[in-house]
Amino acid sequence: MSTNTLNAAHSLGPIDRIPFGEGRQFDVNGTLIAVFRPRNGEVRATQAECPHKMGRLADGLMGGTTLICPLHGWKFNLATGEAIMGDCGVQTYRCWVDDDGTVWVEV
């Protein structure tokens, strides 16, 4: 799955809303996305629901660049959205933190 860089950027608020090693779900103009803050200091964004059983990915487990669905254990690469374990990947979105500590995502 790929990031579409032609879309507008949306502010999600301060990075402190997302604790290290966790994810949070956001509604961006009707599109639900999950934003993650791995312990390496990056931020990553994916679609909000697992394509398998619609598990809420923001509640999943994260290890390095791997996201694990909380319902059935499907695994995804957070950077690319590719399936590591499961039948299909997830959509990813470009996401970053600016110098003021605000999280931005392109949806």
ABEGO torsion letter per residue (X at the ends): XBBBAABBBBBAEBAAABBBGBBBBBBBGGBBBBBBBBAAGBBBBBBABBAAAGBBAAABBBBEABBBBAAAGBBBBAAAGBBABEABBBBBBBBBBBAAGBBBBBX
